[in-house]
Amino acid sequence: MESFEDKVAVVTGAGSGIGRELAIQLASRGAHLALCDLDSSSLVETAERCLAQDRPSGPARVSHSVCDVTDEAQLEQFRDRALTGLGVDSVNLLFNNAGIGMVESFINGDRSLWEKTFDVCWQGVYLSSRVFIPLVVASDEGHVVNVSSINGFWASLGPNRTHTSYAAAKFAVKGFSEALIAEFRVHAPHVGVSVVMPGHIGTGIVANSRMIATGDPAVGALPEVAERAAAFRNEAPTSAAQAASIILDGVLAGQWRILVGDDAQLLDQMVRDDPEAAYEPEFIERIHQAGVLQHLVE
Ligand SMILES: NC(=O)c1ccc[n+]([C@@H]2O[C@H](COP(=O)([O-])OP(=O)(O)OC[C@H]3O[C@@H](n4cnc5c(N)ncnc54)[C@H](O)[C@@H]3O)[C@@H](O)[C@H]2O)c1
């Protein structure tokens, strides 16, 4: 794909963070948008910012729907509303971005929180792919972008924190995306795929995840959550806007693996150089010595 001009793009989780910035930058680069999120007001704000982008080709067409990506019927409603609203019968780009990050023990944790994290991060990508990939295949030129994580190739947040749900889901997203390379080459050669592996990106994920996983919006305002959320957002080495720009440039460059941030690049190299050591305390020491991922790896 050489440009996003006049392409139709679906972005899940477009109300905040990377998804919001993807939507805005796609709009500024000429695309039309179908956006979804759980949160209505933040989604509307993203849509307004997309519509406000100054483009030589005139304003973007934008459809937005409140939709839970773990619910296939809601995804189908989102799809149908988008096709009608945008006046199209196919889409060029699918960004499976919606996700939450909860650290919940498999052995001692709350099973419903564990499964909620897995469902949003894996089932959300799977069901959205079931609903939208046929429309990408129906386009002249398509690309699927699945947002995994550094936890899609390294299943750890350090020696004392368990991370089974998120890591299992993000490994699944990465494996599915890599397997789609052959799937598309054989059955839909006009469609490409990229898997995105961000390091630490300054977004609202800390508070959003807790509010979504517990179903309680009040937890976002708890002092300990708000403080951690602010530090995570404000002290990140890479902003959500920078992440979106790296992702979109990677798609246009045809990269199937898109590492986002110097921290992700470094960790990828470290795991490849010494995979057997990846879960040993010395490996974490090396990460700390490199001065990266301070807010993720403890
Ligand atoms: N921020 C990071 O450091 C980081 C690192 C690696 C990977 N990621 C991944 O990037 C993606 C985007 O996260 P972000 O950091 O921008 O977080 P964010 O919380 O700022 O944005 C995620 C958006 O997804 C929405 N969402 C969550 N569950 C949903 C559901 N079931 N249905 C529809 N929408 C839903 C949220 O309401 C939110 O608006 C996620 O997949 C996340 O796992 C983030």
The ligand as an ORCA input file, in Angstrom:
! r2SCAN-3c Opt
* xyz 0 1
  N       0.495      1.731     26.224
  C       1.438      0.807     26.163
  O       2.508      0.939     26.769
  C       1.224     -0.423     25.315
  C       2.317     -1.289     25.147
  C       2.151     -2.438     24.381
  C       0.928     -2.700     23.779
  N      -0.113     -1.833     23.954
  C      -1.375     -2.177     23.311
  O      -1.809     -1.080     22.545
  C      -3.238     -1.156     22.382
  C      -3.848      0.194     22.684
  O      -3.649      0.483     24.054
  P      -3.395      1.960     24.607
  O      -2.120      1.906     25.354
  O      -3.614      2.967     23.568
  O      -4.565      2.003     25.731
  P      -5.757      3.029     26.017
  O      -6.432      2.507     27.232
  O      -5.268      4.427     26.028
  O      -6.720      2.841     24.747
  C      -7.388      1.611     24.530
  C      -8.827      1.885     24.112
  O      -9.456      0.615     23.883
  C     -10.755      0.662     24.428
  N     -11.230     -0.683     24.740
  C     -10.830     -1.492     25.733
  N     -11.536     -2.626     25.739
  C     -12.400     -2.550     24.710
  C     -13.418     -3.410     24.197
  N     -13.689     -4.594     24.791
  N     -14.113     -3.021     23.112
  C     -13.862     -1.829     22.524
  N     -12.927     -0.956     22.973
  C     -12.216     -1.311     24.055
  C     -10.634      1.529     25.671
  O     -11.899      2.078     26.062
  C      -9.646      2.589     25.210
  O     -10.309      3.721     24.679
  C      -3.713     -2.276     23.317
  O      -3.928     -3.457     22.559
  C      -2.518     -2.462     24.254
  O      -2.464     -3.753     24.797
  C       0.002     -0.708     24.711
*
